[in-house]
């Protein structure tokens, strides 16, 4: 295994989330067509020499996110090698702004979960939209369960997930449940937005809303239609 990093930089009306009572779609949805985002954000995710914040650690807004290490791929293209790499949350830590990372969006998902699949289809578009505005948002996804409810995600699940959804940022598996304390398994996908300068949690969100809403400029003019998740990210940026 080698260590490497690669990343890209509530108005919910019809918010949907998976719960343990409804794991009916055990297979990834068929015939998904996702156009990969190939643009550059200029982010330089090099491991920081600065010491990771010492806490206090917790799971609520305002708490420091505890560091953890995972195995996964830097993006969908890297998954073709079949060689897992190590990723740590501390790799995103950017106290001096040298990496150009303003915030980290972390998604916890399961392959069996239909709203998680919907989020995965939308994420490349959200990544591109935020990158176009130079907002310095890095993305990271934890595929904590595979196609079977209650079973941790495997490398095979990860390979299929990235082949299908073409995600342009690090996606990992979490067989030891290192992120489990942060979310309720009845409400996934689960999102955390973290301040890259302090590693403090800025906001959390459960579920995914597929209905787009207006993004307006400072004059109230509609700029474009975006997913509510993008508004959540923009609203909580430090």
N, C-alpha and C positions, 0 to 999 in steps of 0.2 A: 504494500500500500504506500502511496506517496501523498504528501500533504500539498494541497494546492487550493487556490480560491479563484473563482471567477463569478462576477455578479453584474447585475444591471441596476443601472439606476431606475344623528341619524335621521337620513331621509329615506329609510327603508320602508317600502310600502308592502312589497310582496316577499318579505324576507323568509327564506326557507333554510331549515337546518335539519341535520340527521339526528335521530335519537336511537337509543338501543331498542326501542319498541318497533322500529320500522327499518330493519336492515334487509329490505326485500330485494334490492338490486345488488346481487353478489358479484356480478360481472361488470366490467367497464362497459359503458354504453357504446353501441356500435356506430360506425359510419361518422365518426367525428372528424371534421376537417378544420385544422388550426394552422393559420399562417404564422410561421415563426418570426419573431422580431429580431432583425439582424443589425439594428442601429447601435451606435456606440454612445455611451453616456459619459465617458471620460473618467469614470471612477477607477481608482487604483487601490484595490483591496489587498494591501500588504499588511501582514501581521504587525500590530503596533508594538513599539518598544516600551510604551508606557505600561505601568502596572494596572491590571484590571481593577475596577472599583471594588472596594472591600465590603460593600454593603451599606446599609442593611438590606439583605435580600428578602424578597417576598413575591407575591403573585398579584398584588393590587396595583392600580394606577399610582405612580409616584415611587414605587419600590424599585430597587435595582434588580435587573434580571441576572440570575446566577449563571455563571459560565458553564458550558457543557460542550462535549465533543461528540461528533456523530460520523457515520460513514455514508457517503453518497456520491453524487456526480455534480460537477460544477454547472452543467447545463445539459440539454437534451443531446447535443452533438457529442459531448464527452461520454455519454452512456454507450455509444457504439463500441468503445474500447472494452467494455465489460470490466474495467478496473476501477474499483471503488477507491475514493480518496477520503481523507479526513478533513472535517470542517469543525471549527470551534466558534461559538458565539463571540468570543473575544477577538476573532479575526475581523469583525465588523467594527470594533471599538475605534473611534476616531476622535480623541479628546482635543486635538489641535487642528482638526479639519484638513489634515494633510492628504487624506484619501478622497476628500470631497464627498464623504458620506454624511448626510444630515440626519437621516433616520433609517431604521431597519424595519421593514414589514415582514413579519413572521406569520406564516399560515400553517396551522395544524390540520391535516386532512386524512381521510381514509378512502381507499380505492373503491370500497363498496358503496359509498355515500353519494347519492345523486347530486345534492347541492355542492358537494366538494368537486364533483366532476364539472358542474357548471362554472364554478369559480376557476378551475384549472383552464377551461376554455377561454375565459375572459382575461386571465392574468397577463398574457402577452400584450394585449391591447392596452391594459392599464399601465404596464411597464413602459410601453412606448409613449403613451400620453404624458406621463410624468417626466420621462427623460427629455421629451421635446421642450419642456418648460425648464429644464435644468434644475430640477428640485432636489437632486442628490439623494434619492431613495433607493436603498439596496433591498433586494428581495431574497427570501429564504423560506423553504417549505419543508415541513416534517411530515412525511407520509407514515403516520404512526401505526396504521392498520392497513392490511392488504384487501383483497377481494372478498375475504370472509370476515364477518363481524367477530370481534374478540381475538382475532389472530394478528400478532404484530406483522407489519410490513416486511417483506423479504426483498432480496436483490432482484428476484424475478418480478415481483410486483413493481418495483421501481423501474426496471427496464421497460415493462409494458406501459407504465404510466407516462414516462418521458417520450417513448416512441409515439404515443397517441397525442399527447398535449404539447409537445415541442417547447417546453418551458425554458426560457433563456437565462436561468439563474440557478443557484445551488438547491438541489432537492435531496433529502437524506431519509434514511430509515432510522427508526428509534425503538429497537427491540426491548430495551430496558426501561422504556417509558420515562425518559428524562424530562419530558415536557408535560407529563400527565397532571402535575399539580396545578397547572395554569388554566385548565379548561374542564368543562363538564362534558362527558362523552355523549350526553343527550343533545348537545348543541354544537355540531361541527358543520362546516369548517369553523375553526376558531382563529381569530386574528389578534395579533399584538403589534402595536407600533411602538418602537423603542428609540429613544434619543441616542444617537451614536456617540455623542460627546460625553454622556454620563451613564449610559446603559440603563436609564430609568424608563419604566413603562409609561408611555404617554396616553395610551388609550387601548381599549379592547372592543372586539365586536364578535358576535356569534351569528352563524348562518351566512347566506349569500342571496342578495336581491338581484334578479335578472333584469328588472325593468329600469331602463335608463332614465336619467333626470337631467335637468339643465345645469350646466356649469356657466356661471355668470362672472363677468369682470367687475372691477370696482365701480363701474357706472351702471351696473345692473343689466348690461347687455349680454345676451346668450352667446357664449363662445362656441360651445359644442355640447353634444349629448354624451354623458359618461355614466358609468355604473356608480351606484351609491357608495360602493367600497372605495372608489377613487376620491369621492368627496370626503369620506371618513379620513383617509390618509391626509388629504390637503388640509382639512380642518385642524388636525392634531399636530401638524409639523411644528417643530420648535423654532 
